[in-house]
Amino acid sequence: MADKLRVAIVGVGGIANAHMAGWLDNPNAELVAGCDLNETVLNNWGAKYNIKNLTTKTADLFNDSRVDIIDICTPNNYHAPLAIDALKAGKHVLCEKPLAPSPDLIRDMIAARDASGKMLMTAQHFRFSGVAKAMKAEIDTGVLGEIYHARSWMLRRAAAPIRPGFILKDQATGGACIDIGVHILDLTLWFMGNPKPISVTGVSRTELAHKPGAFSIWGGAIPQEMNVEEFASAFVRFENGATLILEVSWLLHHDTEGEDMQMWLYGKNGGSHWPKCEIYQSNNATQQLSNRTLKLTKDIRPAHAQECIEFAQAIVDGKPSPVPAEQSLQVLSILNGVYKSQETGSEVKL
């Protein structure tokens, strides 16, 4: 195309830096502006990437006819109002996960998307890694048959993000459940074909963060102001009869250094493990077991960058969003159900 899509980032600290490779080397888009409430952070970012159009007011970008895409990289609680305003202004929106902290807000975003005719995509970057794409393509061949159960976890050992945007409820809404639970849950549902969830039983707890001397290997002492959960687990039922066990934590006493992210899927014809990308089957005729590992190719670029590339490409090609908001609605319905189940002590119907 003669003219590239013009991109502006809202919230240039933190995760925005992981997006940069996808915008600085993008055949269909170019980064032209940035916005942040912290002028020091904003100016340093602009100097680093040679971006001249800098502002502390989002309206300056939303009202700029030269901007086509808004990339939202702010804390969770600001996603929905920013995305809705950007869509109403006629911008395509790429928004960091979670798309919004509640199902109702995602429904509002979907309504704004439909009214605008623009694209809305959640930045679920794990979908864009080579190991995820390979596993999804293999599962879509039907090799597992009907998937009737899944086990997924994303567990960290003393690895909580301790910035306010993650640990304060007024900015993040929730803790580990919504921060990293959204990653492994989105990926699991995607692999399963996004079956409709109908109920969830869950817990969300904080047991370690406020113990004397509690620390994170990502920044030292955990602030006592932290008021979100560090651990969550859930049992989910789906309309097609499938079930899922989910576990997430920032601080669990787990046998890992940093992070352990795994998924097991069990189908009528076989099972699988991600990220090993292994398939497990049984031949009843010969009574033999077989295991095989998928052949993988090295990723061309990091997943955070690849999601930006594919987002812009979908706009240019007139294709649907690579991560539809409706699928993010499923994810948040389950995670919101975990919080409700913790409050009520019982199963929550979705």
N, C-alpha and C positions, 0 to 999 in steps of 0.2 A: 504494500500500500504506500502511496506517496507520503501521507502524513501519519505519523505514529500517534497512538493513543497517548494522551498526556496524563500523568499520574501525580497525585498529591498524597502525601502521607500525613495522617493525623495521629500524633503521639510518636515522636521520633526517637525516644529513648527505648531501652530494652529490646523487645522482640523486633522492632522495626529494622534493627541492624541486620537481622537474619534475612529480611526480605530484600536487602539492598542488591545482592548479587542477581536476583531475579529481575530487578528493574534496570540495573546499570548495563546488563547484557541481554536485552530483550528485543527480538526482531520486530515486535509489534507495538512496543510502548517505550516511553521515555519519562524519566522522573523530572518534574519541573518545579515542585513546590513542597513545602513542609510546614506543619503547624504543631506547636506545643505551648503549654502554659508556662513552662520554665524557659525563660529567654536565654539563660546561659547554655542549657542543653541544646536548645534550638540553634543558637548561633554557632556553637561548636560543631554540631551536626552539619549545618550548612557549609561551614568552612571545610570540613573534612571531605564532603562530596561535591563541593563547588555548586551548591544550590543557592541561588540568589533570592528567589521568591519565598520569603519566610514571614510567618505571621503567628500571632497568638490568638487570633479569632477565626474560628472555623467558617464563619459566614463569608469571610474574604475568599475562601476557596470554593465554597458551595455556590457563590454568586459569580464566580469567574467562568465565563463561557469557554475559556481556553483549557479548562480542566475537564477531562473525560472520566477519570477513575479516581475514587477516593479509597485509600488503603487505611483502614482503621486499626491502630495498634495501641489503643488505650486500655486501662483497666476495665474489667468486665461490665461494671455498672453503667458505663458510658457508651457501650456499643449500640444499644437499640436507639436512643435518641439521635445519636450522630448518624447512624445508618439511615434512619427514616428521613431525617432532614436532607441528607445527601441524595437519596433516591427521589425525594420530592423536587429537588433542584435539577433532576435529570442526569445524575451521575451513576455510573456503574459502581458497585461497592464490593470490595474484598474486605472481609472483617475477620479479625483474629478470633480464635476460639475462646470461650464458648460464644456462639453467635449472639446469644443474650442469656441472662441468668434465670429466665423463667419461660415456660412455654407460651404464656399469653403475650409476652413481649416479642417472641419470635413470630407469632401469628400476626402481630401488628406490622412487623417488618415484611412479612410475606405480602400483606395487603398493600403496603407501600411499594413493594417491588412490582406487583401486578398492575397497580395504577400507573406506574412510571414506564413500564415496558423495558426496564433496564435489568442488568444482571446483578444478582446477589449471590455471593459465595462465601462459605465459611473456610477459613484457612486451616483446614485439618491436614497438616503437612505430611503426616505419616502415610496417607494414601498415595503420596507422590514419590515414595522411595521405590527403588527397584525390587526389593524383597516383597513389598506389599503388592506391587503390580503383578509380579510373577505369581504370587500365591492366589490373588484374586482371579487371574486368568485361568489358572489350573482348576480352581474350585468351580468356576463358571462352566467348565466342560462337563460337570456332573460327576466327577470322579468320586466324590464322597457320597453321592446319593442324597437323600433327604437328610438334612442336618437336624438332629433332634436334641442335641445338648452342646453347650460350650462352657469352657472355663477360661477366664481372662483375668490377668492381674497386671498392675503397674505399681511396683513396690520400690520405695527408696529407703535407704538406711541413713538416718541423720542427714537428710538432704532436702530440707525445706527451703523454698525461696522466701527470704525474710524482708522483701521490700513491701511497703504499705499496700501496693496494688494487688498483692497476693494474700496478705495475712489480716487485713482489716475488712470486716464485713461490709462497711459502708462503701467500699470500693470494689471488693471482689465478690460479695454475696456469700460465697462459700470458700472452703479450703481445698484439700486434696481431692475431694469428690468431684468438684466442678473444674478444678485446674488440670489434673492429669487423668481423672476418670473419664473426662470427655474424649481424651485421645484413644485409649484402649477400647472404650465402649463404641465409639464411632467406627473404629476399624473392625471390630468384631461384628457389629450389625451389618456393615458393608459386605464383609466376607459371607455372612449368612444370607444375603439378599434382602436385607432390611425388612424382616418380618415385623408385623404390627405387635408392639408390646401391649399387654392387657393388665398386668399387675406387677407390683414389686414389693418385696419385704426387705427392709434394709436397716442399717445402723450407721451413724456418723458420730465419731468420738474423738476426744482429745485427752490422751493419757500421759504423754511424755513431754509435750512442749513446755509445760509450766513447772516441771521438776527443777529443783535448784541446779544451776549449771547447765541446763539444757542448751544444746548447740546444734548448729547446722554446718556441715562442711562447705556450704555455699554462703559464707559470710560471718560465721562466729555465733555469738550468743543470740538466742531467739528472744526477740522483744516480748516483754510481758504483756504488751498491748494486743498481741495476737488473740483474736476472738473468733477464729474459724476452726473447723475440724482438721485434724491431721490424718484421720483414718476413716475409711468407709467400706462397707461390704454390702452386697445385695444378692437376692435371689429373684430372678425375673422370669415371668411366664409370657409366652407369645400366643397369638391367636391360632397359629398353625400347630400348637402343641409343644413347640420347642421350649427349652429352658436354658438359663444362663446363670452361672455363678461369677460374680464380679468382686474383686478386691483391689483397693488402692490405698496407698499411704505415702506420706513424706518422711516418716521417722521410724518406721517399724524396725524392731530388732530382727533383721532378716539376713540371711547368709548371702550378702552381696556387697559390693563396693560401689556405691552410687545408686544404680537403678537396675531393676530386673523387670522387664516387660515381656510377657509371654501370653500366647493364646493357643488353646487346644479346641479343636472342633471335632465332633463325633457324628458321623453320618451312618446310614444304613449300609453303605457300600465301602466305607473307609473312614479313617481319621486323619488329622493333620496337626502339625505344630508350626507356629510362626513365632519367632523369625527364623527358625532353622530351615523352614520351607521343606518339610518332610511330609511324605504321604505314607500311611500305614494301612495295609489291607490284608485280608485273609482269603485264601482260595479253598472254599469248602469241598470242592471236588477232589483236590489233592491233599487237603488238610495241611497246607503250607502257609506260613506267614511271609509277607513281603514288605520291605521298607525301601523307599527310594527318596533321593534328595533332588530337588529341582535344580536345573542348571541356571545360573544367574550371570548376568553381565554387570560390569561395574557401572555405577551411576555416573552420568555425565556431569551432573551438578547436584548440590545439596537439595534435599526435599523442599525446604523453605523457598529456595529459588525456583525450583521446578513448578511449584504451585502458582507462582506469579506468571511464569511463562505460559502455562496451560490456561490460566484464567484469561489472559489477554488474547490468546489464540482462539478460545471459544467465542469471545466477543467478535473477533474479526470474521470467524467462520459462520457466525450466526447459530451456534450450537448451544444446547442447554448448559447450565452451570455445572462444572465438574463435581461440585459438592452441593447438591440442591438443598435449599433451606428446609424443605419438608423432611429430609433425613436428619438434619440438625434438630428439628422439632421432636423427632422420635428420641434422640439422645437426651435432650433436656427434659422430656417428659419422664424418662426413667430416673435421671439424676435428681430431679425435683421430687419424684416419688420416694427416693431414699430419705431425703430430709423430712418429708411428711410422715414416713413410716417410723423414723426415729422419734418424732414428736408424739405420735399416737400409740406406738408400741404394737402396731398391727399391720397387716397387709393393706396396701393402697391400690385401689382400682384406678386404672389410667383411662 
